Amino acid sequence: MVRSLKKWVDDFTLFERCLISINIIMSITLMIVYQDYGVIGAIGFVASVTNTICVVLVAKRRISNFIWGIIGVSTYTVVAFWHGNTGEWTIHAFWYLPMNIVGWYLWAKNKNSDTVAADVISKKLTVKQSVIVYSLTAIGTLIFAYIISLEGLHLFIYNQTFEHGFSKYLTDSFSSILAVTAMILMAKRYREQWVLWIIINITNLFLWGIFIFDPMMILMWSCFLVNSVYGWLKWQKAN
């Protein structure tokens, strides 16, 4: 078991090890500083660490990212629900979670070897595909923002209403709908997913840093942002 763990760790570059280590150390530090030892704090810690490992593995084009992704998505869903981020938790629960399974299957069909750690062959969108994808994303964002801003929906789900302006729901919706698009591109192995992940990560930093302050989630999305730039560069150099 120790040998297997060492082999797994050795597969990461120095940058990747540092990013994961920083996330773990900072996550523990935040729990201590804010004395966040409750259930949600613990779930947030697991979400931050597992999701960071997941995105690093995506950048490496490793199929094993989906194993960590399933854990990360499940725990993040709980945290987002707790804070009333309707767009975030619904997208993660009803889209990210099943898409991790679909993505796992699609990547397994297009890998470079027979091992689970194999990397996959990436693709690039055509101009026509780009126009269609981004137009549908923009329309979906406006529709979803209106839906999750409805007070009746808040009363039904949370038994309360929230004093947020429409800008909060638009931010939540933009991040969520863009994530739907990015996850499809990821499952289909398109490089353009990384541009969307960069935008999503910046948007979520605003969501968790301005509208709802949660240091653990700010740390997680900061790690995501660094990794998304790293992933973009790695996939650009890929086949």
Backbone as JSON, one array per atom type, in Angstrom:
{
  "sequence": "MVRSLKKWVDDFTLFERCLISINIIMSITLMIVYQDYGVIGAIGFVASVTNTICVVLVAKRRISNFIWGIIGVSTYTVVAFWHGNTGEWTIHAFWYLPMNIVGWYLWAKNKNSDTVAADVISKKLTVKQSVIVYSLTAIGTLIFAYIISLEGLHLFIYNQTFEHGFSKYLTDSFSSILAVTAMILMAKRYREQWVLWIIINITNLFLWGIFIFDPMMILMWSCFLVNSVYGWLKWQKAN",
  "N": [[0.84, -1.22, 0.0], [1.93, 1.23, 0.82], [3.89, 1.48, -1.12], [2.31, 1.74, -3.4], [1.05, 4.16, -2.84], [3.25, 5.87, -2.86], [4.02, 5.63, -5.53], [1.8, 6.81, -6.72], [1.97, 9.44, -5.76], [4.43, 10.16, -6.85], [3.75, 10.51, -9.47], [2.9, 13.06, -9.77], [3.85, 16.39, -10.64], [6.28, 18.79, -9.34], [5.04, 21.29, -9.1], [2.33, 20.53, -9.06], [2.21, 18.97, -6.74], [2.82, 20.92, -4.86], [0.63, 22.67, -5.12], [-1.53, 21.06, -4.26], [-0.64, 20.45, -1.67], [-0.5, 23.01, -0.5], [-3.19, 23.65, -0.53], [-4.23, 21.73, 1.27], [-2.83, 22.36, 3.68], [-3.58, 25.08, 4.04], [-6.33, 24.77, 4.25], [-6.64, 23.35, 6.63], [-5.54, 25.24, 8.33], [-7.4, 27.35, 8.1], [-9.65, 26.16, 9.23], [-8.81, 26.03, 11.86], [-8.25, 28.73, 12.52], [-10.78, 29.99, 12.14], [-12.17, 28.44, 13.83], [-13.81, 26.41, 12.9], [-15.14, 23.73, 13.4], [-17.32, 22.2, 13.02], [-19.86, 20.07, 11.45], [-20.4, 21.03, 8.82], [-18.1, 22.5, 8.39], [-16.18, 20.45, 8.35], [-17.06, 18.98, 6.16], [-16.72, 20.9, 4.2], [-13.95, 21.07, 4.23], [-13.21, 18.52, 3.21], [-14.37, 18.77, 0.69], [-12.86, 20.87, -0.43], [-10.22, 19.79, -0.53], [-10.48, 17.3, -1.97], [-11.64, 18.15, -4.37], [-9.66, 19.81, -5.35], [-7.56, 17.99, -5.83], [-8.86, 16.55, -7.79], [-9.16, 18.44, -9.97], [-6.52, 18.92, -10.58], [-5.77, 16.45, -11.55], [-7.38, 16.39, -13.78], [-6.18, 18.35, -15.34], [-3.87, 16.96, -15.87], [-4.86, 15.15, -17.54], [-5.81, 12.72, -16.58], [-7.71, 9.84, -16.08], [-8.5, 9.02, -13.6], [-9.36, 11.25, -12.28], [-12.09, 11.43, -12.07], [-12.89, 9.8, -9.96], [-12.1, 11.19, -7.65], [-13.55, 13.43, -8.23], [-16.26, 12.71, -7.93], [-16.47, 12.43, -5.15], [-15.74, 15.04, -4.38], [-17.7, 16.66, -5.65], [-20.05, 15.76, -4.4], [-19.67, 16.52, -1.69], [-19.29, 19.29, -1.93], [-21.78, 20.04, -2.84], [-23.36, 19.8, -0.56], [-22.31, 21.87, 1.05], [-22.81, 24.15, -0.55], [-25.61, 24.06, -0.6], [-26.17, 24.5, 2.09], [-25.46, 27.17, 2.34], [-27.32, 28.35, 0.75], [-26.89, 28.68, -1.99], [-28.42, 28.26, -4.64], [-28.18, 27.78, -7.45], [-25.57, 26.71, -7.6], [-25.6, 24.32, -5.95], [-27.64, 22.79, -7.1], [-26.75, 22.39, -9.74], [-24.38, 20.99, -9.24], [-25.33, 18.7, -7.9], [-27.27, 17.56, -9.65], [-26.12, 17.64, -12.13], [-23.19, 17.78, -12.33], [-22.52, 15.48, -10.77], [-23.76, 13.11, -12.05], [-22.52, 13.52, -14.52], [-19.86, 13.08, -14.01], [-19.72, 10.35, -13.98], [-20.51, 9.76, -16.59], [-18.49, 11.13, -17.96], [-16.27, 9.68, -17.11], [-16.71, 7.25, -18.4], [-16.62, 8.08, -21.13], [-14.0, 9.11, -21.35], [-12.55, 6.83, -20.81], [-12.93, 5.42, -23.11], [-11.35, 6.74, -24.86], [-8.61, 6.79, -24.26], [-4.98, 6.78, -24.03], [-3.73, 4.44, -23.28], [-4.12, 1.23, -21.62], [-4.35, 1.59, -18.91], [-5.68, 2.88, -15.8], [-4.6, 5.27, -15.1], [-4.03, 6.48, -17.43], [-3.6, 9.05, -19.95], [-5.79, 11.15, -21.92], [-6.88, 11.74, -25.35], [-7.02, 14.96, -26.61], [-9.31, 17.48, -28.01], [-10.35, 20.15, -30.32], [-12.63, 22.91, -30.52], [-14.64, 23.89, -33.35], [-15.2, 26.97, -35.2], [-17.95, 27.32, -35.71], [-19.08, 25.54, -33.85], [-18.27, 26.8, -31.51], [-19.71, 29.26, -31.56], [-22.37, 28.34, -31.35], [-22.29, 26.97, -28.88], [-21.57, 29.03, -27.0], [-23.61, 30.89, -27.35], [-25.94, 29.49, -26.56], [-25.26, 29.11, -23.93], [-25.3, 31.73, -22.9], [-28.03, 32.4, -23.15], [-29.17, 30.43, -21.53], [-28.13, 31.19, -19.05], [-29.48, 33.6, -18.38], [-32.15, 32.71, -18.21], [-32.01, 30.77, -16.16], [-31.11, 32.33, -14.04], [-33.31, 33.95, -13.52], [-35.14, 32.01, -12.65], [-33.95, 30.91, -10.25], [-34.06, 33.13, -8.67], [-36.57, 33.5, -7.75], [-38.83, 34.12, -5.13], [-40.74, 32.33, -4.21], [-39.61, 29.88, -4.8], [-37.46, 29.83, -3.05], [-38.77, 29.79, -0.58], [-40.0, 27.32, -0.77], [-37.83, 25.49, -0.93], [-35.93, 26.25, 1.11], [-37.46, 27.23, 3.14], [-37.44, 29.9, 3.72], [-36.67, 33.32, 2.79], [-34.2, 35.22, 0.89], [-32.12, 38.12, 1.24], [-30.91, 39.06, -1.19], [-29.69, 40.82, -4.05], [-30.58, 40.88, -7.59], [-28.21, 40.6, -8.91], [-26.64, 38.8, -7.49], [-27.92, 36.37, -7.98], [-27.67, 36.27, -10.7], [-24.92, 36.03, -10.94], [-24.53, 33.57, -9.66], [-26.04, 31.95, -11.38], [-24.7, 32.34, -13.83], [-22.19, 31.2, -13.31], [-23.03, 28.57, -12.81], [-24.42, 27.69, -15.16], [-22.42, 28.03, -17.04], [-20.73, 26.14, -16.06], [-22.07, 23.83, -16.71], [-21.75, 23.78, -19.47], [-18.92, 23.71, -19.59], [-18.42, 21.23, -18.37], [-19.5, 19.48, -20.21], [-17.81, 19.93, -22.37], [-15.48, 19.07, -21.18], [-16.0, 16.33, -20.74], [-16.17, 15.56, -23.37], [-13.64, 16.05, -24.12], [-12.61, 18.52, -25.05], [-10.36, 21.22, -25.53], [-11.08, 23.84, -25.05], [-12.55, 23.92, -22.75], [-10.99, 24.79, -20.65], [-10.77, 27.56, -20.78], [-13.31, 28.28, -20.08], [-13.41, 27.2, -17.49], [-11.59, 28.87, -16.21], [-12.97, 31.31, -16.25], [-15.23, 30.55, -14.79], [-14.09, 29.96, -12.3], [-13.12, 32.47, -11.48], [-15.55, 33.83, -11.31], [-16.8, 32.39, -9.26], [-15.16, 33.06, -7.15], [-15.94, 35.66, -6.69], [-18.57, 35.14, -5.97], [-18.36, 33.59, -3.57], [-16.7, 35.23, -2.14], [-17.72, 37.82, -1.99], [-20.63, 37.95, -2.06], [-21.37, 35.79, -0.39], [-19.52, 35.06, 2.3], [-17.04, 32.71, 2.65], [-14.25, 31.37, 3.75], [-13.0, 28.83, 3.28], [-14.13, 27.97, 0.88], [-13.33, 30.03, -0.76], [-10.59, 29.6, -0.78], [-10.55, 27.08, -2.05], [-11.61, 27.67, -4.63], [-9.69, 29.45, -5.47], [-7.45, 27.82, -5.73], [-8.45, 26.27, -7.77], [-8.52, 28.17, -9.82], [-5.79, 28.74, -10.27], [-5.0, 26.21, -11.1], [-6.57, 25.89, -13.39], [-5.45, 27.64, -15.24], [-2.99, 26.43, -15.46], [-3.85, 23.94, -16.44], [-4.88, 24.72, -18.93], [-2.56, 25.49, -20.28], [-1.17, 23.04, -20.33], [-2.91, 21.39, -21.82], [-2.93, 22.74, -24.22], [-0.47, 22.11, -25.2], [-0.78, 19.51, -25.65], [-1.65, 16.48, -27.59]],
  "CA": [[0.0, 0.0, 0.0], [2.86, 2.38, 0.88], [4.53, 1.57, -2.43], [1.3, 2.25, -4.34], [0.86, 5.57, -2.54], [4.45, 6.57, -3.33], [3.94, 5.65, -6.99], [0.76, 7.78, -7.06], [2.53, 10.77, -5.47], [5.52, 10.41, -7.81], [3.17, 10.84, -10.77], [2.64, 14.5, -9.78], [5.01, 17.27, -10.76], [6.52, 19.6, -8.16], [3.99, 22.31, -9.06], [1.08, 19.88, -8.68], [2.33, 18.6, -5.32], [2.77, 22.17, -4.08], [-0.74, 23.18, -5.15], [-2.33, 20.2, -3.4], [-0.14, 20.62, -0.3], [-0.92, 24.34, -0.05], [-4.63, 23.56, -0.27], [-4.44, 20.96, 2.51], [-2.31, 23.13, 4.81], [-4.41, 26.27, 4.23], [-7.66, 24.33, 4.67], [-6.53, 23.04, 8.05], [-5.31, 26.52, 9.01], [-8.67, 28.08, 8.12], [-10.53, 25.51, 10.21], [-8.32, 26.4, 13.2], [-8.42, 30.18, 12.71], [-12.2, 30.32, 12.27], [-12.74, 27.44, 14.75], [-14.91, 25.8, 12.16], [-14.97, 22.3, 13.62], [-18.63, 21.54, 12.88], [-20.07, 19.14, 10.33], [-20.26, 21.75, 7.55], [-16.68, 22.82, 8.26], [-15.48, 19.22, 7.97], [-17.46, 18.66, 4.79], [-16.06, 21.9, 3.37], [-12.54, 20.67, 4.15], [-13.14, 17.39, 2.27], [-14.7, 19.29, -0.64], [-11.73, 21.67, -0.9], [-9.07, 18.94, -0.83], [-10.77, 16.33, -3.04], [-11.87, 18.85, -5.64], [-8.36, 20.29, -5.84], [-6.88, 16.82, -6.41], [-9.6, 16.23, -9.02], [-8.87, 19.36, -11.07], [-5.12, 18.71, -10.95], [-5.76, 15.24, -12.38], [-7.99, 16.75, -15.07], [-5.12, 19.04, -16.08], [-2.92, 15.93, -16.3], [-5.63, 14.27, -18.43], [-5.89, 11.42, -15.94], [-9.07, 9.36, -15.93], [-8.78, 8.86, -12.17], [-9.93, 12.48, -11.75], [-13.52, 11.26, -11.83], [-13.07, 9.2, -8.64], [-12.03, 12.31, -6.71], [-14.61, 14.36, -8.6], [-17.52, 12.25, -7.34], [-16.42, 12.79, -3.72], [-15.71, 16.49, -4.3], [-19.0, 17.21, -6.05], [-21.04, 15.41, -3.37], [-19.45, 17.33, -0.49], [-19.51, 20.7, -2.27], [-23.22, 20.2, -2.95], [-23.86, 20.01, 0.8], [-21.88, 23.21, 1.49], [-23.55, 25.14, -1.34], [-27.0, 24.03, -0.13], [-26.17, 25.11, 3.42], [-25.36, 28.62, 2.18], [-28.41, 28.82, -0.09], [-26.48, 28.94, -3.38], [-29.29, 27.34, -5.35], [-27.61, 27.38, -8.73], [-24.38, 25.9, -7.38], [-25.85, 22.96, -5.45], [-28.46, 22.03, -8.05], [-25.9, 22.0, -10.86], [-23.45, 19.97, -8.78], [-26.05, 17.47, -7.55], [-28.03, 16.96, -10.75], [-25.38, 17.67, -13.39], [-21.8, 17.35, -12.14], [-22.41, 14.12, -10.24], [-23.93, 12.11, -13.11], [-21.57, 13.75, -15.61], [-18.6, 12.46, -13.64], [-19.83, 8.95, -14.4], [-20.51, 9.78, -18.06], [-17.15, 11.53, -18.38], [-15.39, 8.55, -16.83], [-16.94, 6.29, -19.49], [-16.15, 8.64, -22.4], [-12.54, 9.2, -21.32], [-12.02, 5.46, -20.86], [-13.0, 4.98, -24.51], [-10.42, 7.53, -25.69], [-7.33, 6.97, -23.57], [-3.79, 6.38, -24.77], [-3.29, 3.11, -22.89], [-5.14, 0.46, -20.93], [-4.3, 1.81, -17.47], [-6.59, 3.9, -15.27], [-3.86, 6.53, -15.02], [-3.72, 6.94, -18.78], [-4.12, 10.34, -20.36], [-6.71, 11.04, -23.05], [-6.61, 12.55, -26.53], [-7.84, 16.16, -26.56], [-9.83, 18.01, -29.27], [-10.56, 21.6, -30.35], [-13.9, 23.32, -31.11], [-14.63, 24.67, -34.58], [-15.82, 28.28, -35.01], [-19.4, 27.11, -35.66], [-19.38, 24.92, -32.57], [-18.06, 27.82, -30.48], [-20.83, 30.2, -31.61], [-23.55, 27.64, -30.84], [-22.07, 26.68, -27.45], [-21.57, 30.24, -26.17], [-24.94, 31.51, -27.46], [-26.85, 28.73, -25.7], [-24.85, 29.36, -22.55], [-25.78, 33.07, -22.52], [-29.49, 32.32, -23.01], [-29.43, 29.61, -20.36], [-27.77, 31.95, -17.86], [-30.56, 34.54, -18.07], [-33.34, 31.96, -17.82], [-31.77, 30.13, -14.88], [-31.01, 33.39, -13.03], [-34.69, 34.33, -13.18], [-35.76, 30.91, -11.89], [-33.42, 30.77, -8.88], [-34.3, 34.36, -7.91], [-37.98, 33.51, -7.33], [-39.01, 33.96, -3.68], [-41.52, 31.12, -3.98], [-38.68, 28.76, -4.85], [-36.69, 29.88, -1.8], [-39.65, 29.34, 0.5], [-40.24, 25.88, -0.94], [-36.61, 24.71, -0.67], [-35.25, 26.6, 2.36], [-38.46, 27.73, 4.1], [-37.09, 31.28, 4.02], [-36.24, 34.1, 1.62], [-32.88, 35.82, 1.07], [-32.06, 39.53, 0.86], [-29.89, 39.25, -2.21], [-30.15, 41.46, -5.28], [-30.57, 39.99, -8.75], [-26.82, 40.4, -9.33], [-26.16, 37.57, -6.85], [-28.5, 35.23, -8.69], [-27.07, 36.27, -12.04], [-23.56, 35.49, -10.75], [-24.73, 32.14, -9.36], [-26.52, 31.32, -12.61], [-23.63, 32.39, -14.83], [-21.22, 30.18, -12.93], [-23.64, 27.25, -12.9], [-24.69, 27.32, -16.56], [-21.12, 27.91, -17.69], [-20.18, 24.87, -15.59], [-22.71, 22.79, -17.51], [-21.04, 23.8, -20.76], [-17.53, 23.27, -19.38], [-18.41, 19.81, -18.06], [-19.73, 18.77, -21.47], [-16.56, 20.03, -23.13], [-14.5, 18.23, -20.5], [-16.33, 14.93, -21.03], [-15.88, 15.33, -24.8], [-12.2, 16.24, -24.23], [-12.27, 19.74, -25.78], [-9.41, 22.07, -24.81], [-11.7, 25.12, -24.69], [-13.11, 23.83, -21.41], [-10.15, 25.48, -19.68], [-11.11, 28.98, -20.8], [-14.54, 28.38, -19.3], [-13.09, 26.95, -16.08], [-10.95, 30.07, -15.69], [-14.05, 32.28, -16.03], [-16.06, 30.0, -13.7], [-13.36, 30.09, -11.04], [-13.13, 33.89, -11.11], [-16.93, 34.15, -10.93], [-17.08, 31.8, -7.95], [-14.42, 33.83, -6.14], [-16.84, 36.78, -6.39], [-19.75, 34.59, -5.29], [-18.02, 33.18, -2.2], [-15.93, 36.26, -1.46], [-18.47, 39.07, -1.84], [-22.03, 37.72, -1.72], [-21.4, 34.89, 0.76], [-18.12, 34.89, 2.67], [-16.65, 31.4, 3.17], [-12.81, 31.27, 3.47], [-12.62, 27.53, 2.74], [-14.53, 27.92, -0.52], [-12.46, 30.99, -1.46], [-9.33, 28.88, -0.98], [-10.76, 26.04, -3.04], [-11.75, 28.25, -5.96], [-8.4, 30.05, -5.81], [-6.64, 26.7, -6.22], [-9.03, 25.91, -9.07], [-8.12, 29.18, -10.79], [-4.39, 28.49, -10.6], [-4.93, 24.95, -11.85], [-7.2, 26.03, -14.71], [-4.43, 28.24, -16.11], [-2.02, 25.34, -15.64], [-4.48, 22.95, -17.32], [-4.96, 25.29, -20.27], [-1.23, 25.42, -20.88], [-0.83, 21.63, -20.58], [-3.74, 20.84, -22.91], [-2.51, 23.39, -25.46], [0.71, 21.41, -25.67], [-1.13, 18.09, -25.85], [-1.85, 16.06, -28.99]],
  "C": [[0.87, 1.25, 0.0], [3.52, 2.6, -0.46], [3.58, 2.15, -3.47], [1.08, 3.75, -4.13], [2.04, 6.39, -3.04], [4.44, 6.7, -4.85], [2.93, 6.7, -7.45], [1.29, 9.2, -6.87], [3.6, 11.14, -6.49], [5.0, 10.81, -9.2], [2.9, 12.34, -10.91], [3.94, 15.28, -9.93], [5.17, 18.07, -9.47], [5.43, 20.66, -8.0], [2.68, 21.71, -8.55], [1.09, 19.48, -7.2], [2.2, 19.84, -4.43], [1.35, 22.7, -4.0], [-1.64, 22.38, -4.21], [-1.94, 20.38, -1.94], [-0.59, 21.94, 0.3], [-2.4, 24.32, 0.31], [-4.9, 22.85, 1.05], [-4.02, 21.76, 3.74], [-3.19, 24.34, 5.11], [-5.81, 25.9, 4.7], [-7.67, 24.03, 6.17], [-6.36, 24.33, 8.86], [-6.6, 27.31, 9.15], [-9.63, 27.49, 9.14], [-10.13, 25.92, 11.63], [-8.57, 27.88, 13.48], [-9.87, 30.55, 12.96], [-12.93, 29.37, 13.22], [-13.96, 26.77, 14.16], [-14.78, 24.28, 12.23], [-16.28, 21.52, 13.47], [-18.69, 20.64, 11.67], [-19.84, 19.83, 9.0], [-18.8, 22.12, 7.31], [-15.87, 21.62, 7.79], [-15.79, 18.83, 6.53], [-16.81, 19.63, 3.81], [-14.59, 21.57, 3.17], [-12.37, 19.55, 3.13], [-13.39, 17.86, 0.84], [-13.51, 20.04, -1.24], [-10.57, 20.79, -1.35], [-9.34, 18.0, -2.0], [-10.99, 16.99, -4.39], [-10.57, 19.39, -6.22], [-7.57, 19.15, -6.48], [-7.53, 16.46, -7.75], [-9.18, 17.12, -10.18], [-7.41, 19.24, -11.52], [-5.01, 17.5, -11.87], [-6.4, 15.48, -13.74], [-6.95, 17.44, -15.95], [-4.1, 18.06, -16.62], [-3.56, 14.95, -17.28], [-5.68, 12.83, -17.9], [-7.34, 11.03, -15.69], [-9.47, 9.24, -14.46], [-9.36, 10.13, -11.54], [-11.39, 12.3, -11.37], [-13.82, 10.61, -10.47], [-13.1, 10.3, -7.58], [-13.17, 13.3, -6.97], [-15.94, 13.99, -7.98], [-17.59, 12.63, -5.86], [-16.52, 14.31, -3.57], [-17.05, 17.14, -4.61], [-20.05, 16.96, -4.96], [-20.9, 16.3, -2.14], [-19.69, 18.82, -0.75], [-21.01, 21.0, -2.37], [-23.83, 20.51, -1.58], [-23.54, 21.42, 1.29], [-22.67, 24.3, 0.77], [-25.02, 25.21, -0.91], [-27.12, 24.74, 1.21], [-26.18, 26.63, 3.34], [-26.44, 29.19, 1.25], [-28.01, 29.22, -1.5], [-27.19, 27.94, -4.3], [-28.7, 26.84, -6.67], [-26.45, 26.43, -8.57], [-24.72, 24.47, -6.96], [-26.72, 22.14, -6.4], [-27.64, 21.54, -9.23], [-24.95, 20.88, -10.44], [-24.15, 18.64, -8.51], [-26.66, 16.78, -8.77], [-27.3, 16.98, -12.09], [-23.96, 17.15, -13.23], [-21.69, 15.89, -11.73], [-22.64, 13.06, -11.31], [-22.93, 12.28, -14.25], [-20.18, 13.21, -15.29], [-18.57, 11.0, -14.08], [-19.78, 8.86, -15.92], [-19.11, 10.11, -18.58], [-16.15, 10.41, -18.2], [-15.47, 7.54, -17.98], [-16.36, 6.8, -20.82], [-14.63, 8.73, -22.45], [-11.92, 7.81, -21.44], [-12.0, 4.92, -22.28], [-11.95, 5.67, -25.38], [-9.09, 7.78, -24.99], [-6.19, 6.4, -24.4], [-3.23, 5.03, -24.39], [-4.39, 2.43, -22.1], [-5.16, 0.68, -19.42], [-5.24, 2.93, -17.05], [-5.92, 5.27, -15.26], [-3.55, 7.13, -16.38], [-4.26, 8.33, -19.04], [-4.96, 10.15, -21.61], [-6.31, 11.98, -24.18], [-7.55, 13.75, -26.53], [-8.25, 16.63, -27.96], [-10.02, 19.52, -29.17], [-11.87, 21.92, -31.04], [-13.7, 24.05, -32.43], [-15.3, 26.02, -34.28], [-17.33, 28.14, -34.87], [-19.81, 26.51, -34.32], [-19.27, 25.94, -31.43], [-19.23, 28.79, -30.4], [-22.08, 29.57, -30.99], [-23.44, 27.44, -29.32], [-22.21, 27.93, -26.6], [-22.91, 30.97, -26.23], [-25.94, 30.82, -26.55], [-26.53, 28.95, -24.23], [-25.37, 30.7, -22.06], [-27.28, 33.06, -22.27], [-29.85, 31.55, -21.75], [-29.15, 30.33, -19.06], [-28.9, 32.88, -17.43], [-31.81, 33.82, -17.57], [-33.17, 31.37, -16.41], [-31.68, 31.16, -13.75], [-32.4, 33.83, -12.57], [-35.34, 33.27, -12.3], [-35.27, 30.86, -10.45], [-33.59, 32.03, -8.04], [-35.72, 34.42, -7.35], [-38.12, 33.24, -5.83], [-39.78, 32.69, -3.36], [-40.64, 29.88, -3.96], [-37.87, 28.68, -3.56], [-37.52, 29.38, -0.62], [-39.88, 27.84, 0.44], [-39.03, 25.05, -0.54], [-36.04, 24.96, 0.72], [-36.19, 27.05, 3.48], [-38.1, 29.13, 4.59], [-36.74, 32.0, 2.72], [-34.89, 34.74, 1.94], [-32.88, 37.26, 0.57], [-30.93, 39.79, -0.12], [-30.5, 39.98, -3.41], [-30.04, 40.48, -6.45], [-29.14, 39.7, -9.22], [-26.23, 39.13, -8.72], [-26.66, 36.35, -7.6], [-27.95, 35.13, -10.11], [-25.66, 35.69, -11.98], [-23.62, 33.99, -10.53], [-25.12, 31.38, -10.62], [-25.43, 31.25, -13.66], [-22.6, 31.3, -14.57], [-21.77, 28.78, -13.17], [-23.85, 26.8, -14.34], [-23.38, 27.17, -17.34], [-20.46, 26.58, -17.31], [-20.79, 23.7, -16.35], [-21.99, 22.64, -18.85], [-19.63, 23.24, -20.62], [-17.45, 21.78, -19.12], [-18.65, 18.97, -19.31], [-18.45, 18.76, -22.3], [-15.48, 19.16, -22.51], [-14.73, 16.76, -20.83], [-15.99, 14.57, -22.47], [-14.43, 15.63, -25.14], [-11.79, 17.45, -25.06], [-11.4, 20.66, -24.93], [-10.05, 23.37, -24.32], [-12.35, 25.1, -23.31], [-12.32, 24.68, -20.42], [-10.4, 26.98, -19.65], [-12.36, 29.2, -19.94], [-14.28, 28.15, -17.82], [-12.44, 28.17, -15.45], [-12.01, 31.12, -15.34], [-14.92, 31.84, -14.85], [-15.38, 30.23, -12.35], [-13.32, 31.54, -10.55], [-14.51, 34.31, -10.62], [-17.25, 33.62, -9.54], [-16.3, 32.49, -6.83], [-15.24, 35.06, -5.73], [-18.03, 36.28, -5.56], [-19.47, 34.29, -3.82], [-17.24, 34.24, -1.43], [-16.7, 37.53, -1.17], [-19.9, 38.82, -1.35], [-22.18, 36.84, -0.47], [-19.95, 34.58, 1.14], [-17.87, 33.53, 3.3], [-15.18, 31.19, 2.8], [-12.39, 29.96, 2.83], [-12.95, 27.44, 1.26], [-13.71, 28.9, -1.36], [-11.12, 30.34, -1.77], [-9.47, 27.84, -2.08], [-10.82, 26.61, -4.46], [-10.48, 28.97, -6.41], [-7.46, 29.0, -6.38], [-7.14, 26.26, -7.6], [-8.55, 26.86, -10.15], [-6.68, 28.97, -11.24], [-4.27, 27.25, -11.47], [-5.52, 25.07, -13.25], [-6.26, 26.68, -15.72], [-3.38, 27.19, -16.47], [-2.58, 24.29, -16.62], [-4.58, 23.43, -18.75], [-3.63, 25.17, -20.99], [-0.85, 23.98, -21.22], [-1.62, 21.06, -21.74], [-3.4, 21.49, -24.25], [-1.3, 22.67, -26.07], [0.42, 19.95, -26.01], [-1.4, 17.79, -27.33], [-2.99, 16.81, -29.64]]
}
